[in-house]
């Protein structure tokens, strides 16, 4: 039982560290799945990675991704509210696919090692 609890704690810690360290890739994954807005990204990050993402971290990252041409945004009126909707660009998709390929390669490398 203790080992299962330790594994769960380690998994939670790694998940949080991953989310914080690769926030740009997580955002790209979210906007690739469907065009979305900032608050939705904050909620998805909290639900999926147990990380409370602050507006002060998210919006500068979205601005950087947009400046690099990895996401694009548009203003849209939803339920009487103006929202800035983000969607992934082709360059963003290429970066995300390269990132996923890199992770798969690293996983294959590590699976060949013994504990």
Helices and strands as residue ranges (DSSP letters): H 2-21, H 23-33, H 38-49, H 55-67, E 71-78, E 81-88, H 90-111
